[in-house]
Amino acid sequence: MIRQRVMGLDVGDKNIGVAISDPLGLTAQGITVVVRRSQAKDIAELKRLILEYGVTHLVVGLPRSLNNSLGPQAEKVQAFVAVLKRSISLPLDYADERFSTAVAERTLLTADVSRQKRKEVIDKMAAQIILQGFLDRNARRPEVD
């Protein structure tokens, strides 16, 4: 059964990492980093990507503390998502992203990627990790027609 594409977002203060699933919803690919300029421009760029890739579902990383509470960064993400939801009408889920950036950093270090290159790709790799986790968790659930 062919599903529609899912977009994963790693929302930060300076950048938004973006990943997209394949049409079957099996794998995530980091596609770009949106450099934060203004809320309106950020949302316009995300809407453009949603249309370009035929996205039908969003997954946004929500940074939780080790004790599972929501801190100031999580509140910033939720505030951005509240504005985003007013601009788009797609289903949206949050995904725990506690260690996504750390995993991405460790992966890039292991691959001996230069510091400059790591800075360029870390956010989209974090988005890819967030999205892949979501896809893997949902692949185990039977579909209901």
C-alpha positions as CSV (number, residue, x, y, z in Angstrom):
1,M,0.0,0.0,0.0
2,I,1.4,3.4,-0.9
3,R,1.3,6.0,1.8
4,Q,2.0,9.7,1.5
5,R,5.1,11.4,2.6
6,V,5.9,12.5,6.1
7,M,8.0,15.5,6.9
8,G,10.2,15.6,10.1
9,L,11.3,18.9,11.6
10,D,14.1,19.7,14.1
11,V,13.1,23.2,15.1
12,G,15.9,25.3,16.6
13,D,16.5,28.9,17.4
14,K,18.8,29.5,14.3
15,N,17.8,26.6,11.9
16,I,15.1,24.2,11.2
17,G,16.3,20.8,10.0
18,V,14.0,19.1,7.5
19,A,13.7,15.5,6.5
20,I,11.2,13.7,4.2
21,S,10.1,10.1,4.1
22,D,10.0,8.0,1.0
23,P,6.4,7.5,-0.4
24,L,6.1,4.2,1.4
25,G,6.9,5.7,4.7
26,L,9.9,3.4,5.4
27,T,12.9,5.6,5.3
28,A,13.8,9.2,6.1
29,Q,16.1,11.4,4.2
30,G,17.5,14.7,5.4
31,I,16.8,17.2,2.7
32,T,17.6,20.8,3.8
33,V,18.1,23.2,6.6
34,V,15.9,26.3,6.7
35,V,17.9,29.2,8.2
36,R,15.6,31.0,10.5
37,R,14.9,34.6,9.3
38,S,11.4,35.5,10.5
39,Q,8.4,33.4,11.5
40,A,6.5,34.3,8.3
41,K,9.5,33.5,6.1
42,D,10.2,30.2,7.9
43,I,6.6,29.1,7.6
44,A,6.4,30.1,3.9
45,E,9.5,28.0,3.2
46,L,8.1,25.0,5.1
47,K,4.8,25.4,3.2
48,R,6.7,25.4,-0.1
49,L,8.6,22.2,0.8
50,I,5.3,20.6,1.9
51,L,3.8,21.3,-1.5
52,E,6.9,20.3,-3.4
53,Y,7.2,16.9,-1.7
54,G,3.4,16.2,-1.4
55,V,3.7,16.0,2.4
56,T,0.5,14.8,4.2
57,H,1.8,14.5,7.8
58,L,4.3,16.4,10.0
59,V,6.5,15.2,12.9
60,V,8.2,17.8,15.0
61,G,10.9,17.0,17.5
62,L,10.1,18.1,21.0
63,P,13.1,18.5,23.3
64,R,12.3,17.0,26.7
65,S,14.5,17.1,29.7
66,L,15.9,13.8,31.1
67,N,13.1,13.8,33.7
68,N,10.6,14.0,30.8
69,S,9.6,17.6,31.6
70,L,9.3,20.3,29.0
71,G,11.8,23.2,29.3
72,P,12.1,26.6,27.7
73,Q,13.3,25.2,24.3
74,A,10.3,22.8,24.2
75,E,8.0,25.8,24.9
76,K,9.6,27.7,21.9
77,V,9.0,24.7,19.7
78,Q,5.4,24.5,20.8
79,A,4.8,28.2,20.2
80,F,6.3,27.9,16.6
81,V,4.1,24.8,15.9
82,A,1.0,26.7,17.1
83,V,1.6,29.3,14.5
84,L,2.5,26.7,11.9
85,K,-0.7,24.8,12.5
86,R,-2.7,28.0,11.7
87,S,-1.0,28.1,8.3
88,I,-1.4,24.4,7.3
89,S,-4.0,21.8,7.8
90,L,-2.0,18.6,8.2
91,P,-1.9,16.1,11.0
92,L,1.0,16.8,13.3
93,D,2.7,14.7,15.9
94,Y,5.5,15.5,18.3
95,A,8.4,13.1,18.7
96,D,10.8,12.9,21.7
97,E,14.1,14.3,20.3
98,R,16.1,14.2,23.5
99,F,19.2,12.7,21.9
100,S,18.7,13.3,18.2
101,T,21.3,16.0,17.9
102,A,23.8,14.1,20.1
103,V,23.3,11.0,17.9
104,A,23.8,13.0,14.8
105,E,26.9,14.6,16.1
106,R,28.4,11.3,17.2
107,T,27.6,9.7,13.8
108,L,29.3,12.6,12.0
109,L,32.3,12.4,14.3
110,T,32.6,8.7,13.7
111,A,32.5,9.3,10.0
112,D,35.3,11.9,10.5
113,V,33.3,14.7,9.0
114,S,35.0,18.1,9.3
115,R,33.7,20.6,11.9
116,Q,32.5,23.0,9.2
117,K,30.6,20.2,7.3
118,R,29.1,19.0,10.6
119,K,27.7,22.5,11.2
120,E,26.1,22.5,7.8
121,V,24.3,19.1,8.1
122,I,23.7,18.5,11.8
123,D,20.2,19.9,11.8
124,K,18.9,18.0,8.8
125,M,20.5,14.8,10.2
126,A,18.7,15.4,13.5
127,A,15.5,15.8,11.6
128,Q,16.2,12.6,9.8
129,I,16.8,10.8,13.1
130,I,13.5,12.2,14.5
131,L,11.5,11.2,11.4
132,Q,13.1,7.7,11.2
133,G,12.2,7.0,14.8
134,F,8.6,8.0,14.1
135,L,8.4,5.9,10.9
136,D,9.9,2.9,12.8
137,R,7.5,3.2,15.7
138,N,4.5,3.5,13.3
139,A,5.6,0.6,11.0
140,R,4.8,-1.8,13.8
141,R,1.2,-0.6,14.1
142,P,-1.3,-2.4,11.8
143,E,-3.1,0.0,9.4
144,V,-6.8,0.4,9.9
145,D,-8.8,1.0,6.7
